[in-house]
Amino acid sequence: MKASTFLRIASAIAFLFAIGHTMGVPWTPATDAPESALLASMKSLHFPVMGTDRSYWDFYVGFGVSISVYLFTQAIVLWQMASLARSDAKRVRPLIVTFFVSYLAMGAITLRYFFVVPIVLTVAMCICLALACLSAWRRDAGM
């Protein structure tokens, strides 16, 4: 398969990642008393940050929403890279490698802190990006 095909698949995986992450709002399924107490504490404890009053909950939600935005952005950029790879795979290859290295790091983080679905999506993304890079290299080498 061509690099552009693998990048389109990677884009779809990133889109699934973004949808799944966003659907997880508020990212904390509090069901019992200790969890509810922790969330209440996160929401009630306010402190000044650079002249603004914030809580730990504000940061928690803000970072969660930011991650969703970045994941949707990745899906769009990967789709755009697929279009570029059709005409100039050699120039897209460094971008593919950058995403690949990023997802390798995410894989280590995901293995340590998260659960099976993001682990599977991260592994699938690494495979697609590795194959896209290999395909772009082969195309450039005339293989």
C-alpha positions, 0 to 999 in steps of 0.5 A, spaced: 500 500 500 501 507 499 504 512 504 497 516 503 493 510 504 496 508 511 496 516 513 488 516 511 488 510 516 492 513 521 487 519 520 481 515 522 485 512 528 486 519 530 479 521 529 476 515 533 481 517 539 479 524 539 471 522 539 473 517 544 476 522 549 471 527 548 465 522 549 469 520 556 467 527 559 468 529 564 473 523 564 472 521 571 466 516 572 465 518 580 460 512 582 462 511 590 463 516 596 471 517 596 471 518 588 465 523 589 469 526 595 475 527 591 471 531 585 468 535 590 475 537 593 477 538 586 472 543 584 472 547 591 479 548 592 481 554 589 487 558 588 490 564 584 494 563 578 497 569 575 492 573 577 486 568 576 482 564 581 482 557 578 481 550 581 484 543 580 477 541 577 478 547 572 485 545 570 483 537 569 477 539 565 481 544 561 487 539 559 482 534 557 478 539 552 485 541 550 487 534 548 481 533 544 482 539 540 489 536 539 487 529 537 482 532 532 487 537 529 492 530 529 486 527 525 486 533 520 493 534 519 494 526 518 489 527 512 492 533 509 499 529 509 496 523 506 494 528 500 501 531 500 504 524 500 501 522 493 505 527 490 511 528 494 512 522 499 520 524 500 518 531 503 512 528 508 517 522 511 520 527 516 513 529 518 511 521 518 517 520 523 515 526 527 508 523 528 511 516 529 516 518 535 510 522 538 506 516 538 511 511 541 512 516 547 504 516 547 504 508 547 509 508 553 505 513 557 498 509 555 501 503 557 503 506 564 497 510 565 491 508 561 487 502 559 486 497 553 482 501 548 487 507 548 493 502 548 490 498 542 489 505 538 496 507 540 499 501 537 495 501 531 497 508 530 504 506 530 503 500 525 500 505 520 505 510 521 511 506 521 508 502 514 507 509 511 514 511 513 516 505 510 512 506 504 514 513 503 521 510 503 520 505 498 517 510 493 523 514 494 528 509 493 524 506 486 522 500 490 
